[in-house]
C-alpha cells in the first residue's frame, strides 16, 4: 500500500540519489585504498645503501624517464626513491640546479595553498623537491614529488648548494681524471685552520679584556662608596660645628657657653676624623679609577683584533666554499660563482666552436691524497639523450617503467674530449680559487639560464627538452622573499569532490 503522504515519483528520485551516493562513497573508498596501496608501494621502493656507511650527499640526480631520484656521496649512490615530476604541459625542466632554500613546512603560494612538506627549492620561480602523493606517473605542476618519509629523510641530510641534476634519462656519475680539472690550493686547509685558531685566541683574549674592564669598573664603583660616605658625614659634622659656634656666640650663661664649647670641640674632632677617613678612601679609590680607562682601552683594542681575526677566518672559510665554474659554448665565456654570488667571468676559446660539445657536470668529490689532489666525477647529459636512443616523452604511459634498471654510466672519454677543446686564459686560471669538495665545473652548449641570479648557483636548462613547468612561472624576487604561513591556520587539503590531489 502506498502512503498518501509520499509522492511515489519523489520517493523514486530519493532512492536513485541514495544509490548514487552509496556508489560514490564506494568509489571514493576504493580510490583511497588504491592510493594507500600506491603510497605503500612508493615507500617500500625507497632504497638505501647497506654495504657501507653513507657519507655526506654531494649530488642528486632526478631521472624524468624513469621517475626516480638517486642521491650520491663521494663513493657512489646512497639513496633512491620513486618520484612524480611535472605533467604534460607543466614538465619539470631538465637541466642543472642546486638547492637554494630549505623549508620544513611549506605551503604553495601558487596552487591553492597546497602542502609541500620538506621543501627544497631549486629555482626561485617555484621548482622544488618536496614530499607529495605519487600516482605512478608525472602529475605535478613542475615540482619533483617524493615519498613523504623519503623527503623528510633527504631534508635532514642535505645542505644548501647541493647539486641537483634533472636528467631526461637515468644517468650516473663516473670517476674521471684529466689535467684540465682544477685542484685544491696548496696549504689552504692548514691556513684555514690557522686562521680559525687565531680567531679563537683573539676571541678568548677579547673576552678576558672585557672581563678585566668590567672588574676594574666594579672595583672603582665599590671604592667610591666610602669616599661619598665620608664626604656626607663630614658635611653633617661641619653643619654641627656651625650650629655650635652660633650657640656659643649667643650663650647667655656660663653653663650654656660651656655646653656650646663642648659641642664645638666634638664637632671639630669629628671633622678631623672624617677628613682622615676621606683621605684614606680617596687614596684607595684613585688607583682603581686610574685602572678603569686603560682596561677599557685594552678591551676596545682586543675587540678590534677579535673582529679582524674573525673576518679573516670568515674570508678564509668563504675561499674554501665550493666554487662553481661554468663554460658556455653558446656565449664563449667562462663564469665563476661562489656561495651563490658571482665572482667574475672571462672569455674562453672553444676549439671547433660550431660543433656541439654536450653538457657535462664535473664534481669534486673529495680530496684523494695530500692537500691538493682531488677526486672528480662527471655526469654527461649529452643534450638530454643517451647514446643510441631517444628519451620517451612525458606522460602516464611510462609511469614506473624502467625504475629497476640501473642508471647509464657516463662515458668519461666523451667528457674528457670536451675538456680538451677548451682553452682558458692564464689570468682567469689564476683568479679561480682552489677547489674544495663539492665544487663543480659545468661545460655546456647552453647559456646561463635567467634563473641564475641573486641567491642561486648556476642554473642551466636543456633547450631541447620540455620546460612547461618553468615557462608558466614568474621568477620570485629572490632569497629575501619568503612565503610564511600564519601559525593559526590549518593545512589545506583539497576536497575529494574537487580537483584531484594529483594536480598539485
N, C-alpha and C positions, 0 to 999 in steps of 0.2 A: 504494500500500500504506500502511495506517495503522500508525503506530508504536505498539507496545503500551504504551509508557511515557507516552503523552499521551492524556488523556481528550478525545475529539472535542468534547464539549459545552463543556469549559473552553476548548479552542482557539478555538471559535467565539465565545465570550464575549470572549476576549482580542482577537480580530480586530475585534470590534464596538467594544470600548473604544479600540483603536488608531485606528479610523476616526473615532470621536467626538473623540479628542484631536487628530487632524490637522485635522478640521473646525473645532474650537475655535481652534486656532492660526491657521488661515486667517482666521477671523472676527476674531481679535484684530489680525492684521496688516492686514486691510482697514480695521478701525476705526482703527488707528493711522495708516494712510495718509490716511484721511478726516479725522482730527483734524489731521494735519500740514498737509493741504491747507487746512483751515478756518483754522488758525492763520496760514498763509501769506497767505491772503486778508485776514485781520484786520490783519496787519502792513502789507500793501500798501494797505489802505484808510485808513491814517493820512494825514492831510493837514496841510501846513504852509503858511503864507502865504509867497509868493515875491515878491510885487510890492513889498514894503517890508521894512525891518528890524523884527523883532518887538520890542516893548517888554516891560516887566515885566507879568506877568499881574495883572489886578485882579478877575477873577471867572471861575468855571467854571459852565457850565450843562449838566446831565445831562437828556437827553430820555428819559423812560421809554417813550414810544410808539415813538420812532424808534431806541431803543437806541444813543444816540450822546452823546458828551461834546464840548463845544465850549469852548475857552478863549479869553478875550478880554483884550486890553490896552486902553489908552486910545483906540486908533484903530479897533478892530474885532477880528474873530476872528483868532487866530494859530495855533491847533492844533485838529484834530478827530480823533476816533477812535471806532470802534465800542466798545460796552460790553456786558456781560451783567449785568443787575440782578437783583433778587430774584424767585424763582419764586413761583407761586401759593401763597398761604398764608403766605409769608415775603417779601412785597413790600417793595421799597425804599420807604420813606416819602417822599412828595412834600412839599417844603417848603423852608425856608431854613436853611442851615447855614454853617459855616465850618471851616477846617482848624484843629484844636486839638491835634494831635500828629502827629509825623512819625517813622517808624521804618523804616530802610532794609531791615532783615532782620527780619521779624516772623512769628511762628507763632501760630496761633489758640489761645486758651485755652478756646474753646467747642466747636470742631469738629475733634476728633481731631488736634490739633497741625498743622493744615493750613498750608502755606507760603503766606504773603501778602507777597510782596516789595514794597518801596517803598510801604508802607502809610501813608496819610494819613487819620487818623481825623477824623470829623465829628460823632460823638456818643460819649459815654463809655459808652453801653450797647453799643457794638460796631459801629456802621455806619461803613464806611470806604471809601475808594478804594484799590485795590491792583491789582497785576498778577495775572493769572489766565487760565485757559483760557476761550475764548469759543465756545460751541457754536452761536451764531447766534440765541439766544432767551434770555429771562430764566431763569436757572438757579441763582443764588446763594442764600444764606440771608439776604440782605438787603443785603449789600455791593454795591458797584459794581466789577465786574471790568473791567480794561482790558488791552489787549495788553501783554505784558511789557516790550518795548522802549519803548513809549509811556509806561508807568508810571514807568520809570526816568528818562525824559526830563522828564516832568512833575514828578517829585520834585525834580529839580535846579533847576527854575526857580521853584517856588512858595515862599512863606514862610508862617509861621504867621498865621492870621487871614484867609487868602484866602476870599472869599465863594464858597460853593458853593450853587447853586440846583438843586434836583431838581424838574423840571417834568413834569407828566403829558404835555404835548405838547412841541413843539420851538419855543421862543420865543427871541427875540434882543433885546438891549438897543437902545434908540434914544435919541439925544440929546434932552434936554429942558431947557427954561428956564422958571423960574417964580419969582415974587418970594418965595414961601414957602420956597424951598430955601436952606439955610444957606450962608454964605460964610466965607472964612478970616478969622481975626482979624488986623486991620491990624498990620503990623510984627512979626508973630510970627516970621517967618523970620529977620529981622535980629536980633531979640532972642535967638533961639536961637543964632545964630552968635556973638553977643557973649558969651553965657554959656559957650559951648564954648571961645572964645578965653580968657576969664577962667580957666576951669578948667585949660586947658593951661598958662597962665602961672603959676598957683598951683602946679601940679604941678612945673613947672620950678624955681620958687623953693624949693619944699619939698625937691626932690632936691639942690639946691645947699646948702641949710641942713643936710641930713643929712650931706652930704659934708664940709662945714666942721666939723660936730661930730665926725665920725669922725676928721678930720685933727687937730683940736685934742687929742682923746684920745690918738691915737697919738704925737703930738709930746710930750705930757706924760709918756706912758709911757716914751718913749726918754730924756727928760731925767731921769727918776727913776733910771736905771741908774747914772750917775756919782756921784750922791749916795749910793746904797746901797754902791757900791764903796768910796768914800772912808770911809764910816762903818765898814765891815767892816775895812778896813786900819788905821784909827785905833784900833779896839778891839784889834787884834792888837798894834800898837805900844805901847799902854798896858799890855797884858799883859807885853810885853817889858820895859817900864820898871819895872814892879813886880818882875819877876824880877831885874833888875839891882840894884835897891835892896835886895832881900833878900840877894843875893850880897855886895853891898858891906858890909852890916851884919855878915855872918858871915865876912868875909875875915880870914884869919889872918896872911897875909904881905903885904908891900908890893906884890909883883908881882900877887897876886890882887886886892888892893884897887885897883891901877891899872887892871887889866882890867875890873873891875866899874864903876869910874867912867867908863871909856871907853864901855862898853856903855850906861850910863845917859845919857851925853851924846848918843850916837847916837839912842837912843830918844826923848829929848826933842826933838831936831831933827826926827826923823821925824814925831812927833806934830804939831809946829808946821807942817810941810809939808802933812800930810794935813788939818789943820784949815783951812789956806788953800784946798786943793782942795775941801773940803766946802763952805766958804763960797761959793766961786765957782760950784759946781754947784747949790747951793741957790738962789743968786741967779738963775741961769739957769732953774731949774725953776719958781720961784714965778709969774712972769707966765704961763707955759704952763698951770700949774694954775688960775690965775685965769681963763684964757680958756675952760676946759672948760665950766664951769657956764653962762656966757652963751650959748655956742654950742649947748649942749643946750636951753636955754630958747628960743632963737631957732628951733631945729629943731622944737620942740614947737608953737610959735606958727604956724610955717609949715605944719606938718601940719594944724593945726586949720583954717587958712584954706583949705588944699587940699581938705580933706574937705567944708567948707561950699560951696566953689565947685563941687566935683564933684556934690554933692547938688543944688545949684541947676541945674546943667546937666542932670542926670538928670530933675529935676522938669520943666524946660522941654521936654526930649525926650518925657516922658510926655504933656505937654499937646499935643504935636504928633503923638502917636499917633492913628491913625484912631479916630473916635468913631462909635458905633452908637446910633441913636435909633430906638425902636420905638413906634408909636402903635397901640393896640388899640381897635377899636370895641367888642369884647366887654367889656372892662373899663373903657373910657372913661378910659384913663390913658396917659401918656407915660413911657417908661422910657429911661434912658441908661446905656450901658456903655462902658468904655474899657479897652483892654489886658486883656480877659477879666475885668474887675471891674465890679460895679455902682457907679454914681456917684450917681444919685438917680432918683426918679420923681415924677410930678406929675399931678393930674387935668387933663383937657383937655375941651373941648366939641366934639362932632361934630354938625354940623347934620343934621337928618333922621336921627337916630340909629337908627331902626328899619329904614332902608333899607341893604342891603349896600353896602360901599364897595370890596370886592375886596381883592386882595393885590398890592402894588406895592413893588418894591425899587429905590429911588433910590440911585445910587452916584456919589460924587465921583470923577471920572476923573483930572483933572489941573487944575492952575492954567492958566487961559487967557491972562491978561494981568495984569501987576502982581502985587500981593501978596494981593489979596482975591478977585478973580474966580475962579470955579471952574466947570469944565465938568461937567455932570451927565448921567447916562444913567438910564434906567428900564427895568425888566423887570416886566411885569404878568402875573400868573398867573391872574387872573380866576376865582378859586375852582377853578383847575385845568382849566378848559375853554376852548378857543379860541372866538372868536366864530363863531357859526353852525355849531357842530358839537359832537360829543362825542368824548372820548378812548376809544380802543379799550381793552378790558380787558387785563390782563397775561396772557400765555400764549405758547405756541410759535407759534401761527398768525401772529403779527405779526412774527416774527423777521426782521430785515433789511429789512422793508418800510419805505419812506419814508426810508431813510438818505441817499439822494441828493437829497431835497427840501430846499430852503433853509428855514431857520427862519422862523417867522412873526414879523414885526416888531411890537413893542408899539405900541399906539395912544397917542401922547403926550397927546392931548386927554382921554382917559379918566383917565389918571394925574393930569393937572393938575386935573381936576374933583374927584378925590378930595382933593387938597390944599386946594382951595377950601372944602371942607366942614369943615375942621379949624381950631379957634381955640385957640391955645396961650397960656397966661397969660404976661405980660411977664416976671415974675420967673423963670419956667422958661426963657424965651428967653435971659435974661441969664446964667443959670447954664451954658448949653450952651457948651462951649469951641468956639473957632474950628475949622472943618472942615479937615482935611488930606486929601490924595488917599487914596483907598480908604476914606474914611468913608462911612457909609450912613444912609439914612432908610427905615425899613420902615413902611408903612401897611397894616394888615390887619384883616379881620373877626375873625381868630383871636386867642386869648390867647397868652401866653408859654408855651411848652411846658415841662413839668417837666424836660426835658433841659437847659434853661438853668440854669447853676449855676456852681460853682467851676471855673475854668479853661475857660470857654466864652464865646463871643459869644452873641447871641440865637439860639435855635432856635425855628422856627415850623413846625408841622405842619399840612398842609391836611386839615381834618377830613373833607372829602368824598371823600378818596382812601384806598385800602387802606393799612394800616400794619402788616401782618403781620410784617414783618421787624424791627420795633421793639417790638411788643407781646410778642413771645416772649423778649425780653431784659431783663435787670435792669441798671439803671444802676450802673456801677462806682464805687468810692469817689471818683474824681476824678483830677486830674493827678498826685497823688502815687503813684497805682497804676501799676505798670509790669509787663508780662509779660516776664520775662527768661529767655532760653533758655541753659542751660549750654553753653559753647563746645565741649565734647567730644561733644555729641550730634549725630547726623547728621540731616539733614532727613527728615521723614516723608512718604512718598508712599503713597497708598492702593494696595492690591493691585488689579490689573485684574479679579480674580475676585470682589472685594467690591463695595462701593458705588462708583458711577462717580465720576470726578473732578468731574463737573459738579454734584455735590451739595454742593460746598464753599459 
